[in-house]
Amino acid sequence: MYNLTDKVVLVTGAGRRNGIGEAVVWRFITEGCRVVISDIGSAKGTSFSNDHIGTTDDMNRLVEAIAAQGGQAIGIACDVRFENEVEHLFARTIETFGRIDILINNAGVGYLMEAVTNVSESDWDAVLDTNLKGTFLCTKHAARHMIRQGQGGSIINIASQAAKSGFPFAAAYTASKHGVLGLTRSNAVELGQYGIRVNAVCPNHITTGLGHWQNQYFSNKLGLSYDDYLQSIKDRNPLGRTGLVEDVAKTCAFLASDQAAYITGEAMNVSGGEEYH
Ligand SMILES: NC(=O)c1ccc[n+]([C@@H]2O[C@H](COP(=O)([O-])OP(=O)(O)OC[C@H]3O[C@@H](n4cnc5c(N)ncnc54)[C@H](O)[C@@H]3O)[C@@H](O)[C@H]2O)c1
């Protein structure tokens, strides 16, 4: 549909079931792309737990499901907080598919929420290191290959409504996502000369694994039932619903395509009109 056949796409944080990354992967497979599915693979350190991540088994299952439909994908475990792992991720991508055309920086931690007076230094670091530093590291190494290839590229950062507005109990998350927009704009200005476009997508609430945890957290905080809390979010949305993973996946396909050839440095809301600046 978008003339992306054979493009090589790498999606971080793509292993977890029902996540935005998984939907983005399927969308690019449908477009005829070759896809690298990357995720942390196993929980590391005190701030991570296997309940909240995409495991190596999850990645393998997704690769197999894609192969069963005739698509081409590989899974590579990578903790985006560490440069040596990120460097290896891109080296293996080039080894396998020969190039990299599109990077989707999707890996994110959104379940370490706490009053700002109680946020631990280790949780702050886990959120900032994954959401912001991880986006920087993946961009750095993808852009090196894209510049060497000499045919441009597209980098899409999954930011958030929290990149534009403040949210309680989410100091680290909100700060990291605001930072992602700064990084997006700086990289767009700097990498434009190589034909590399850099954009961000800002979704509002989507009930993924991460979103489900947030529903539980905020409904408890507000003393509402889970369903009443979810309804309250829908009620304040101009389109009367929460987001779908496919809403983000469609936007990524558009932004990666030539249909968006003159769009860079953009922070596109995908929020049903809830966020509009
Ligand atoms: N769900 C929402 O409401 C919502 C709204 C706006 C933005 N987002 C953003 O969308 C992205 C995807 O979120 P999701 O809702 O699909 O949640 P998710 O939990 O399904 O996906 C996040 C993925 O990131 C991976 N990850 C976490 N730390 C990592 C690390 N250090 N290295 C590599 N991978 C790591 C996890 O394993 C997981 O697979 C995140 O960046 C999130 O902040 C989500």
The ligand as a MOL file (V3000), in Angstrom:
LIG
                    3D

  0  0  0     0  0            999 V3000
M  V30 BEGIN CTAB
M  V30 COUNTS 44 48 0 0 0
M  V30 BEGIN ATOM
M  V30 1 N 0.1120 1.8220 25.9060 0
M  V30 2 C 0.0060 3.1310 25.9750 0
M  V30 3 O -1.0170 3.6740 26.4850 0
M  V30 4 C 1.0770 4.0260 25.4250 0
M  V30 5 C 0.7780 5.3790 25.2070 0
M  V30 6 C 1.7630 6.2260 24.7110 0
M  V30 7 C 3.0260 5.7260 24.4420 0
M  V30 8 N 3.3160 4.4010 24.6730 0 CHG=1
M  V30 9 C 4.6700 3.9530 24.3610 0
M  V30 10 O 4.6140 2.9190 23.3870 0
M  V30 11 C 5.7310 2.0670 23.5220 0
M  V30 12 C 5.2450 0.6180 23.5690 0
M  V30 13 O 4.4480 0.4480 24.7280 0
M  V30 14 P 3.3120 -0.6590 24.8780 0
M  V30 15 O 2.1330 0.0100 25.4390 0
M  V30 16 O 3.1940 -1.4600 23.6500 0 CHG=-1
M  V30 17 O 3.9070 -1.5080 26.0820 0
M  V30 18 P 4.6240 -2.9400 26.1540 0
M  V30 19 O 4.9980 -3.1340 27.5580 0
M  V30 20 O 3.7880 -3.9550 25.4750 0
M  V30 21 O 5.9410 -2.7030 25.2440 0
M  V30 22 C 7.1110 -2.1580 25.7350 0
M  V30 23 C 8.2360 -3.0580 25.2930 0
M  V30 24 O 9.4900 -2.4460 25.6190 0
M  V30 25 C 10.3610 -3.4790 26.0360 0
M  V30 26 N 11.4690 -2.9500 26.8460 0
M  V30 27 C 11.4020 -2.4130 28.0860 0
M  V30 28 N 12.6240 -2.0940 28.5160 0
M  V30 29 C 13.4960 -2.4380 27.5260 0
M  V30 30 C 14.8860 -2.3470 27.3800 0
M  V30 31 N 15.6690 -1.8330 28.3420 0
M  V30 32 N 15.4470 -2.8090 26.2310 0
M  V30 33 C 14.6800 -3.3170 25.2460 0
M  V30 34 N 13.3370 -3.4310 25.3310 0
M  V30 35 C 12.7560 -2.9880 26.4650 0
M  V30 36 C 9.4760 -4.4180 26.8350 0
M  V30 37 O 10.0770 -5.6910 26.9860 0
M  V30 38 C 8.2090 -4.4250 26.0040 0
M  V30 39 O 8.2170 -5.4560 25.0430 0
M  V30 40 C 6.4680 2.5120 24.7760 0
M  V30 41 O 7.5550 3.3450 24.4260 0
M  V30 42 C 5.4170 3.3330 25.5220 0
M  V30 43 O 5.9940 4.2890 26.3630 0
M  V30 44 C 2.3700 3.5490 25.1370 0
M  V30 END ATOM
M  V30 BEGIN BOND
M  V30 1 1 1 2
M  V30 2 2 2 3
M  V30 3 1 2 4
M  V30 4 1 4 5
M  V30 5 2 4 44
M  V30 6 2 5 6
M  V30 7 1 6 7
M  V30 8 2 7 8
M  V30 9 1 8 9
M  V30 10 1 8 44
M  V30 11 1 9 10
M  V30 12 1 9 42
M  V30 13 1 10 11
M  V30 14 1 11 12
M  V30 15 1 11 40
M  V30 16 1 12 13
M  V30 17 1 13 14
M  V30 18 2 14 15
M  V30 19 1 14 16
M  V30 20 1 14 17
M  V30 21 1 17 18
M  V30 22 2 18 19
M  V30 23 1 18 20
M  V30 24 1 18 21
M  V30 25 1 21 22
M  V30 26 1 22 23
M  V30 27 1 23 24
M  V30 28 1 23 38
M  V30 29 1 24 25
M  V30 30 1 25 26
M  V30 31 1 25 36
M  V30 32 1 26 27
M  V30 33 1 26 35
M  V30 34 2 27 28
M  V30 35 1 28 29
M  V30 36 1 29 30
M  V30 37 2 29 35
M  V30 38 1 30 31
M  V30 39 2 30 32
M  V30 40 1 32 33
M  V30 41 2 33 34
M  V30 42 1 34 35
M  V30 43 1 36 37
M  V30 44 1 36 38
M  V30 45 1 38 39
M  V30 46 1 40 41
M  V30 47 1 40 42
M  V30 48 1 42 43
M  V30 END BOND
M  V30 END CTAB
M  END
